Amino acid sequence: MSVLDDLKTRRATVAAELAAMSKLSMGGKPNAMTADGGTSVDHVGFRRSLLEELRMLDEAILREAEVQSAIDDEDGSWEIESQVYT
């Protein structure tokens, strides 16, 4: 399995988890405190983290596909260009 395949597999897993969310599942509910009042459950944060991971995976898949395309060039030469986002 290649890096690109691994990224696509993880993306499918995260997307499926987001699609399966309902009002009764983790991430589909509003934030809540447990009955003892001491522990909070951050459902909104969990959903946001999955959405952020999905965005990052999409970007990584595009970058990896570009690298693979460059490697597969006919003459065998390739160039990697990196960017830093802040």
C-alpha positions in Angstrom: 0.0 0.0 0.0 1.3 3.4 -0.9 1.2 6.6 1.2 -1.5 7.9 -1.2 -3.6 4.8 -0.6 -3.2 5.1 3.2 -4.3 8.8 3.1 -7.4 7.9 1.0 -8.3 5.1 3.4 -8.1 7.4 6.4 -10.1 10.0 4.6 -12.8 7.5 3.8 -12.9 6.5 7.5 -13.2 10.0 8.8 -15.8 10.9 6.2 -17.9 7.8 7.1 -17.7 8.7 10.8 -18.9 12.2 10.0 -21.7 10.9 7.8 -22.8 8.5 10.5 -23.2 11.2 13.2 -26.7 11.7 14.5 -28.3 13.6 17.3 -27.7 10.5 19.5 -24.0 9.8 18.6 -20.7 11.3 19.8 -20.1 14.5 17.9 -23.8 14.9 16.9 -24.9 16.2 20.3 -24.3 19.6 21.9 -21.6 19.9 24.5 -22.7 18.5 27.9 -21.8 18.0 31.5 -22.0 14.5 33.1 -24.5 13.9 35.9 -21.8 14.4 38.5 -21.2 17.9 37.1 -17.4 17.3 37.0 -16.8 16.1 33.5 -17.8 17.7 30.3 -18.2 16.0 27.0 -17.0 18.2 24.0 -19.2 16.9 21.2 -18.7 20.0 19.1 -14.9 19.9 19.5 -14.9 16.3 18.4 -16.9 17.1 15.3 -14.6 20.1 14.5 -11.5 17.9 14.9 -12.9 15.4 12.4 -13.7 18.2 9.9 -10.2 19.7 10.4 -8.7 16.3 9.9 -10.7 15.8 6.7 -9.5 19.1 5.4 -5.9 18.3 6.2 -6.2 14.8 4.6 -7.6 16.4 1.4 -4.6 18.7 1.2 -2.2 15.9 1.9 -3.8 13.7 -0.8 -3.5 16.5 -3.4 0.2 17.0 -2.5 1.0 13.3 -2.5 -0.8 12.9 -5.9 1.3 15.7 -7.3 4.5 14.1 -6.0 3.4 10.7 -7.5 2.6 12.4 -10.8 6.0 14.1 -10.9 7.8 10.8 -10.1 5.9 9.1 -12.9 7.1 11.6 -15.5 8.5 10.0 -18.6 12.1 11.3 -18.1 12.2 10.2 -14.5 13.1 13.6 -13.1 10.9 15.3 -10.6 10.8 18.4 -8.4 9.2 18.8 -5.0 7.8 22.2 -4.0 6.7 22.8 -0.4 4.7 25.5 1.1 4.2 26.6 4.7 0.8 27.9 5.8 0.4 29.8 9.0 
